[in-house]
Amino acid sequence: MLDLSLPLGLRDLTPDHSAHLADLSARLHEVFASFRYRRLLLPTLERLEVVERGLSPAALAQVLKFVEPGSGEVVAIRPDITPQIVRLYAARPDALPDPARLCYDGPVLRAREARAGRPREVYQAGVELLGAGGPSADAEALAVLRKALDRVGLDAAVLEVGHARFAGAVIEAAGLRGPARAEAEEALSRKDQGSLSRLAGRAKGSLVARKLLPSLATLYGEGALSRARSVAKGVPGAAGPLADLESALRLARRRGVREVEVDLGEVRGLGYYTGITFAGYAPGAGSAVASGGRYDGLLARFGRPGPAIGFAVDLEFATQALERRAPGRSRR
């Protein structure tokens, strides 16, 4: 008897669900276009070496690869769209300006579920700003995301903003290396101040940094920036990232970005992101409806060095949040 089920982690989308995703993507692209972002259509397959060059070490485990019958090349089904855009930016300077404002939508496929019940195929829509750096570009990314979430009806979403190098500077100054650093990052992901205190007690770095290490777990919510300034006074390496973040936030607020919270103990994407990081959280969604940040190191890997920042909206989680909104709220 023919088994009509799908492989693990995949699912069919009914016409109603498909229509919701298509409508959501169309509304997002209206906003992207209003900020002069131009849409790209990209292939599902890429050479494995291209995909590997564009991913963080953690993401490499999610690559689904195989030998292409026609050429014998090892190819991969894209687990992320950003490396494809960077590859095109590097390969076609004649076709893409500098800076380049680009947007996209489409599915990405991971080799395994990120967590139980989470589909392996994820539908995204997002933007990439390639060749533009500094607080102004950071503020632009936040403004585009805020406007996009508002446009689809997620005006209650909160943008949580951090910086990839702030916590790392404190961990480095405290003298944590190798497994101890990994432990510190894991403790930070849990906001585990006790574990950070124990690690600080075993560390061999700066006494001031070791004393300040546990406070990284408190650098979120109201007063986070004030507490972060105290940390930066004791750890000079953290001062630059904090200044970058504060400059971007000032410019973003002038552009009407609201509902922003700061988390400078965030370690999401360390090793990939190089500057500001951010995520959008909406009531009713099981995880972030959007995430992104600055990744200035990636373009150089493809031969066209320069700054870059972008984000992706998870269409499934955004739809989930929209379906669970309070009664009476409607899309704009």
N, C-alpha and C positions, 0 to 999 in steps of 0.2 A: 504494500500500500504506500502511495506517495506521501511523504512527510511534508506538509504545507507550512510548517513552522519556519521562522527565520533563525539565522545564527544568533547565538547568545549576545544580548546587548543591543540588538537591532529591533526596529519596529516599523510597521506601516503607519502612515499618517492618513486618517480619514479625510474626505473632502472638506468637512467643516474645519478640522484642525489645520489642514493645509491652507485653507482660506485665511484663517486667523494669522498664521505665520507670514503669508504673502502680504496681507494688509499691514501687519506690523513692520515688515521690512520696507514697504513702500513709504510709510510715514517717516521712518528713520531716514530714508534716502532723500526725502523732501528737505529735511533739516541739513543733511550733509551737503546737498547741492546749494542750499542758501549760504553756506560758508565757503562755496567755491571748491568743494571736493568733487573730483570726477570719478565716475564708476569704472571699475575694471571687471572683466570676466576672465577667470583663470582656470587652467586645467586641473583635473582631479589628481593626475599623476605627476610626479616630479622625479628626477634622478635622486637616488638616495643620498649622494654626496651633497646635493644642494639642501635637502631637508635637514641632514645632520649638521651642516654648517650653521643653520639658522635657528637651532633649538637649544634650550638650556639642557644641562645634563639630566635633570629629572624627566624632561619631556621626551628624551631619546627612547626611553623604555616604552613609549606609547606608539612608536612608529610601526606600521604594518607594511612589510616589504616583501617583494617577490622578484623573480627573474622574468623580465619581459620576453615573451616567446620570440618576437620578431627580431630583436636586436641582441638579446643575451645580456642586456644591461640590468643592473639591479635598480629597481624603481620603488617608490613608496607612494602610498595613498596619503595625501596630505593630512597631517594631524593638526596643522595650524596654517593659516593663510599668510601671516606676516612674512615668513621667509620667501614665499613666492613673489610677493610684492617687492621685497628688497632685491631679489634676483632680477626681476624685470627692470627695476630702477638702475641697477648696475649694468645690465646688458644693453639697455636702450636709452642712453643719455640724449640721443637725438630726438626721441619721442616723448620724453618726460622732462619737464622743467626742473629747475633747482631754485627754490624748494618745490617739491611736488606734493600736492594735496590730492590724495587718492582714497576711494572708498570701495567697498565690496560687500557681497553677501554670498552665502553658500554653506554647504555642509563640510565638516571636517570629521575624520574617522580615526578613532584611537584603537590600539590593539587590544585593549582590555578596559573594563569599566573603571572609572576613577574611584567609584565607591559603589556599594551594592545598590542595584536599582537605577543607577544613572546610565542613560543610554550611551553607547560608544560613539554613535553618530550624533554630532551636535550641530545645530544650525546657528550661524552667526551673521551679524552685520556689523561693520566697523569702519574705522578710518585710520589712515596712516599719514603723518606729516613728516616727510623725508627731506633733510637738508636744512631744517630750521631748528635752532637751539635757543636756550635761554628762557627766562621767566615768561616772556611774551608768548612763545610757542606753547609752553606748559599751560598758561592761562587759556590759550585758545582751545587746547584739547579739552580742558575742563568745561569751557563755555559750550563747545559743541555737544559734549555728553549731557550737560544739564538741559540744554534746549531740546535734545533728542528725547530724553526721558520725559520731559514735560509734554512734548508733542504727542507721545503715544499714550498719555494718561498716567504716567508714573511720576507725577509731580510730588508725591510724598516720599520718593526715594531719597536716601541720604548718600552723599558722596564722602567716602572715607579716604583721606589723603595722607600719604607718608612720604618717606624718602629712603631709597634703597641703601644709601651709604651712611645714614646716621647711626643706626644701631651697630652696623659693622665697624664703624670707627671706634666705638666704645669697646666692643668685644676685642678688637685688635689691640687697642691700648692697654686693655686689662691683661694681655698676654695669653689669651686662649687660642690654641692651635689644634688642628686635626680633630680627633674625636671630642675633645673638650669644647671646641667651637661648635661642632655639630650639636652637642648636648645643650649648649647655650641657645642656639637657634630653635631647637625643639622646645625648650623651656619657655622661650619668648612666644612661640606660637600658642602656648597654653596660658600665657600671662602668669607664669609660675615664679613668683618672686622668691620663694623659699629655695627652689633649685638653683636659681641664679646666685643667691647668697652663698650656697654651698660651693658652687663653682668658683666664685670670687675668692673664697677662702683658700682654695688650692692654686689659684693663679699666681703667676710670677711677674706680671707686668706692673704698670704704674699703680701706685697705691691709691691715688685719687680715682683712677678709672675703675679699680677693683671695688672701691666703696660705692661708686656710682652705678655699677653694673646692675644691681637688683632694681634700681629705679626705672630701668628701661621698661619693666613690666607695668609701670604706672603712667606711661606717656600717651594716654588716650583720654578722650572725653574732655569735659570742661577743665580749662587751665592747663591743657597739655603743652601748649607752646611755651607758657611761662616756666613750667617745670623743665622743659627741654632746654631753655636758655640757661638754666642753672647747670645742667649737665654739660652743655657746650663750653661753659666757662672753665670747667675742669678738664675737658678733653678737646684740645684745639682742633683735632681732626674732624670733630662733629660740627664745628662752627660753620664751615662752608656749606654743607648740605642743609643745615637749618636756615641759613640766609637765603639759599636758593628757593627753598620751600616757602618761606615767608614772603619773598618777592612775588612768587607766582600766585600766592593766595591773595595778596593785595590787588594785583592786576585782575585776577579772576572776579573778585568782588566788584570791582569797577565795571566789569562786563555783565553784572547781574547774576553771577553764580551764587547760589544760596544753598542752605541745607548741607553745609560742609562740616565734617568732623575730622580731627587730626588723630592719627595713630603713628607715633614715631618709634614704637617698639615693634612695628610690623617687619617681618623678615620674608614675606612672600616674594619669590622671584629673585632672591639673592643669587648673584652669578650671571643673571641675564639683564635685569634692569640696572641702570646706572644713575638714575636720578629720581625725580618725582614718581610715585606710584599712586594709583587710585582705584577704587572699586565702588560700584553703585549697589546699594542694598535697598530693596523695596519690601514693604510689608506683604506677607503671603508667599514670598518666593523661598524655595528651599536652599538657595545659595545666592551668591552675587548675581545680579542681572547684567552687570557689565564689569570689566576690569581692563587695566592697561597701565601704561607708564612709559618712561623714557628709557631707550635702549641704544645709547650712543655708540656702543662697541660693535653693533651688528653689521653696519654698512661696510666697515673696513674689511670684514671677513669675506665680503663679496667683491672687493676691489674698488669701491667708490666711497671712501671714508667720508663721514659726516654725521651730524646729529640726527636723531629720529625719535618720534613719539607717536603713540597710537593707542587705540582701545578697541575692544570687541564687545558687542551686546549679545548676550546669550538669549536667543529668541524664545527658547522653551521656558526658561525661568522668567523672562519678561511676561510671556503669555500666562504663566502660572500666577504671577502677581496680579495681573489684570483681571483674571477670573475670580480672584479672591478679594477684590477690593470691597470696601464697605458699600452697602446698598445706596443707590442714589448718585454715586460718582460715575461719570461718563467720560469717554474719550473726548479730547478737544478736537 
